[in-house]
Amino acid sequence: MKIVPYQQQRMLWNNMVAVSRNGTFLLNRCYMDYHANRFSDCSLMIEKNGRLVAVLPANRDGNAVVSHAGLTFGGLILADKTGAADVKIIFEQLRDWLVSSGVRKLIYKPIPHIYHRIFCEEDLYALYCLGAKTIRVDVSTTIRQATRLPLAKGRKYATGRARKAGVSVQKSDDYVSFWKILTQNLADKYAAKPTHSLEEMQFLASRFPQIQLYLAYLAKRPVAGVVVYDYDQVAHTQYIGLNDDARETGALDMLLEHLISEVFVHKPYFNFGASTYNHGLSLNEGLAAQKEMFGGRTTILQWLELEFA
């Protein structure tokens, strides 16, 4: 195996992500590089007999390498033919390469299995063999469409109430209106801001048709919205926002049920994202319960740490 630093070989990198077992558009350099100025990139490319077999999106943070601090997940992106034995060797050589570069630890955020096109957990085994430890776990609620649990009665009632109120749902590109709702919603409820600015989201949506906005309207005014990241295996709710009118009418319930049972019913999984905070140690039980009412249960997001002596 040969480890080569990424040096703007964008086409080669993106082709690898596109044909890999576990890559998503989140790891496409056109997506990753929108915030390149915030991170010291140290992504790596792994070759075997002159052929690219894996890539590792990563950034340097002091004496640590993180895969990846600017993304929900990172991890080793693997070609179809790169099996367990090869991956074990890759991580052994990666450890030596990082140590020689002055790195003291690797923080690794593997891609959850629901995003895999083909099973791809060799990295977890290889890291276990090297002594990596889990340092964070987040609860994420996921619906497996083939075995979805029944919609809770309360959600059914809210959806019916929205229909009676005349709520309508449609795909939109009105990010300006939605961002006003979302920003106010996050500020009021969590004293927080969206991870992306309005301009960043508009930019990314213009580049990636997989990023889609759906709005719920009441009297022709948007009252709730969802930004969906449409991955190959998963429809993921990147942002969810609503105002008081949506709360009173059940507009968000109607919108989400429309997305789950109609727009993205063909996807194997529908994912709501994390319901944890405080580095995963605290569970927002009410938020998790609301998501579970739509027929989902827990999958996890995890962080691993491999320290180098």
Salt bridges, closest charged atoms under 4 A:
ASP33 OD2 - ARG10 NH2 3.08
ASP33 OD1 - ARG29 NH2 3.13
ASP41 OD1 - ARG29 NH2 3.09
ASP80 OD1 - ARG117 NH2 2.72
ASP86 OD2 - LYS48 NZ 3.07
GLU92 OE2 - LYS88 NZ 3.05
ASP96 OD1 - ARG95 NE 3.25
GLU122 OE2 - ARG21 NH1 2.91
ASP138 OD2 - ARG136 NE 2.82
GLU200 OE2 - ARG38 NH2 2.03
ASP230 OD1 - LYS267 NZ 2.92
ASP244 OD1 - ARG247 NH1 2.85
ASP245 OD2 - ARG221 NH2 3.20
ASP253 OD2 - ARG155 NE 2.27
GLU257 OE1 - ARG148 NH2 2.69
GLU262 OE1 - HIS258 ND1 3.50
GLU305 OE2 - LYS105 NZ 3.57
